[in-house]
Amino acid sequence: MREQEASVDGHHARPRGVHDTTIEALGELSEALETIHRVRGHLYSAHQLVGGADLTLDRVVQLFREAGHDDMANRVEQELLGRNLLPGRWTFQIVEEFDDGYYAAFQEIERDAREKLVGGRRHIYEAEMKQRRRTHSRPGHEATPSET
């Protein structure tokens, strides 16, 4: 393999005999996992946003009562305040189920694929892409921090 086709360092080097398609598949699996990490972040954002909105309803109820709109205050208090987002679930329960189920399974499968196919090495696809795309011997295009 020519220098420009190799990896940026030994930690990200392709093990001998591993086919291009395997590296591509692992790269795609890693990319999919990165997307799922983002989904998890969005779920936590939703968790915090819904919780904040629910806490704001305390002030809404208070203001409606002060304005003499007890019927509306009662409706907000009884129908919205503390309401489940999904049947039987507040957002913390949704996040926990996601973390313990789909998210955990996805991480375990991605880790298992790397362990079995490339000795646990991460980001081989990206490391090889960096090596191909960088301009060798140019400042700002070093393969690793130790080359700066």
Long-range contacts (C-beta under 8 A, 24 or more apart in sequence): 3-131, 3-136, 4-131, 4-132, 4-136, 5-128, 5-131, 5-132, 6-128, 6-131, 7-124, 7-127, 7-128, 7-131, 8-127, 8-130, 8-131, 8-143, 8-144, 9-127, 9-143, 9-144, 11-121, 12-121, 12-122, 12-123, 12-124, 12-126, 12-127, 12-128, 13-121, 13-124, 13-127, 14-118, 14-121, 14-124, 14-128, 15-118, 15-119, 15-121, 18-117, 18-118, 22-117, 22-118, 23-118, 23-124, 23-125, 23-128, 24-125, 26-113, 26-114, 26-117, 26-118, 26-124, 26-125, 27-124, 27-125, 27-126, 29-109, 29-110, 29-113, 30-110, 30-122, 30-123, 30-125, 30-126, 32-106, 33-106, 33-107, 33-110, 36-102, 36-103, 36-106, 40-98, 40-99, 40-103, 43-91, 43-94, 43-95, 43-98, 44-95, 46-91, 47-91, 47-92, 47-94, 47-95, 50-85, 50-91, 51-91, 54-80, 54-81, 54-82, 54-83, 57-81
